[in-house]
Amino acid sequence: MSGKVSTLAAQEGAVSTSFEERSVWIQLISQLVGMGAYAAVAGPR
């Protein structure tokens, strides 16, 4: 019975992410997109 509970808790932990973690991922992606746009504009000059 405890195996079921720990497995369920592990599945929930793997699926749900905290607000802070999602915020970090969004910041990372935004920075990469911004750097790519900057390189596309400033690179040819």
C-alpha positions as CSV (number, residue, x, y, z in Angstrom):
1,M,0.0,0.0,0.0
2,S,2.8,2.5,0.8
3,G,4.3,1.6,-2.6
4,K,1.1,2.9,-4.3
5,V,1.2,6.2,-2.4
6,S,4.9,6.9,-3.1
7,T,4.4,6.1,-6.8
8,L,1.5,8.4,-6.9
9,A,3.4,11.2,-5.2
10,A,6.4,10.7,-7.5
11,Q,4.1,10.9,-10.6
12,E,2.5,14.1,-9.3
13,G,5.9,15.6,-8.5
14,A,7.1,14.8,-12.0
15,V,4.1,16.4,-13.7
16,S,3.6,19.5,-11.6
17,T,6.2,22.3,-11.7
18,S,6.4,25.2,-9.3
19,F,5.7,28.7,-10.4
20,E,9.4,29.6,-9.8
21,E,10.6,26.7,-12.1
22,R,8.2,27.7,-14.9
23,S,9.3,31.3,-14.5
24,V,13.0,30.3,-14.9
25,W,12.2,28.3,-18.0
26,I,10.3,31.3,-19.5
27,Q,13.2,33.6,-18.7
28,L,15.7,31.2,-20.3
29,I,13.7,30.8,-23.5
30,S,13.1,34.6,-23.7
31,Q,16.8,35.3,-23.4
32,L,17.7,32.8,-26.1
33,V,15.1,34.3,-28.4
34,G,16.3,37.8,-27.6
35,M,19.9,36.9,-28.2
36,G,19.0,35.2,-31.5
37,A,17.1,38.3,-32.7
38,Y,20.0,40.5,-31.7
39,A,22.5,38.3,-33.5
40,A,20.3,38.3,-36.6
41,V,20.1,42.1,-36.7
42,A,23.6,43.0,-35.5
43,G,25.4,40.2,-37.1
44,P,25.3,41.3,-40.7
45,R,26.5,44.8,-39.7
